[in-house]
Amino acid sequence: MEASSPAVRPLQVYTSGKALSERDPDADLVTRVGAGDPLAVRALVASKLPRLIALAARMLGDRDEAEDVAQEASVAA
C-alpha cells in the first residue's frame, strides 16, 4: 500500500497533535495525564467513571460488581 493511499492518510492526520485536539475534547487532559499531572488524572476519572460504571452494570447485571470493575479499570489505566 502506498503512503498516500486513503487508508494511511487518516492515521497520519490523527497522530498530529493539532488534529487530535480537534477530534478529541479530552486530548489536553490526556496529555496532562501522560505528563503525570495528578489533578488531570482525577478530572479524567471523574468525567469517565459514571459512564464506565453504567456500561459495566449493563454488562454484568450487578451494580456493586460494576463499580468494582470500573474502579479496577480506572486504576489499571
C-alpha positions as CSV (number, residue, x, y, z in Angstrom):
1,M,0.0,0.0,0.0
2,E,1.4,3.4,-0.9
3,A,1.9,6.1,1.8
4,S,-0.5,8.4,0.0
5,S,-3.4,5.9,0.0
6,P,-6.6,7.0,1.7
7,A,-6.2,4.2,4.3
8,V,-3.0,5.6,5.6
9,R,-3.8,9.3,5.5
10,P,-6.3,9.4,8.4
11,L,-3.8,7.8,10.7
12,Q,-1.2,10.4,9.8
13,V,-3.6,13.3,10.3
14,Y,-4.9,11.9,13.6
15,T,-1.5,11.4,15.1
16,S,-0.6,15.1,14.7
17,G,-1.2,17.0,17.9
18,K,-3.5,19.6,16.4
19,A,-5.8,17.1,14.7
20,L,-6.1,15.1,17.8
21,S,-7.1,18.1,19.8
22,E,-9.8,18.9,17.2
23,R,-11.2,15.4,17.3
24,D,-10.9,14.6,21.0
25,P,-12.2,17.1,23.6
26,D,-10.1,15.2,26.2
27,A,-6.8,15.5,24.3
28,D,-5.4,18.2,26.5
29,L,-6.4,16.3,29.7
30,V,-4.9,13.0,28.4
31,T,-1.7,14.9,27.6
32,R,-1.6,16.2,31.2
33,V,-2.3,12.7,32.5
34,G,0.6,11.4,30.4
35,A,2.8,14.0,31.9
36,G,2.0,12.8,35.4
37,D,-0.4,15.5,36.5
38,P,-2.5,14.1,39.4
39,L,-5.2,16.7,39.1
40,A,-5.7,15.7,35.4
41,V,-6.0,12.0,36.4
42,R,-8.7,12.9,38.9
43,A,-10.5,15.0,36.4
44,L,-10.4,12.3,33.7
45,V,-11.5,9.6,36.0
46,A,-14.3,11.8,37.4
47,S,-15.6,12.5,33.9
48,K,-15.5,9.0,32.6
49,L,-16.3,6.8,35.7
50,P,-20.1,7.3,35.7
51,R,-20.3,6.1,32.1
52,L,-17.9,3.2,32.7
53,I,-20.0,2.1,35.7
54,A,-23.2,2.3,33.7
55,L,-21.6,0.2,30.9
56,A,-20.3,-2.4,33.4
57,A,-23.6,-2.6,35.2
58,R,-25.4,-3.3,31.9
59,M,-22.9,-6.0,31.0
60,L,-22.7,-7.6,34.5
61,G,-26.2,-7.0,35.8
62,D,-24.8,-6.1,39.2
63,R,-24.2,-2.5,40.2
64,D,-21.8,-3.3,43.1
65,E,-19.7,-5.6,40.8
66,A,-19.8,-2.9,38.1
67,E,-18.4,-0.3,40.5
68,D,-15.6,-2.7,41.5
69,V,-14.7,-3.4,37.8
70,A,-14.9,0.2,36.9
71,Q,-12.6,1.2,39.7
72,E,-10.1,-1.6,38.8
73,A,-10.2,-0.5,35.1
74,S,-9.5,3.1,36.2
75,V,-6.6,2.2,38.3
76,A,-5.1,-0.1,35.6
77,A,-5.4,2.7,33.0
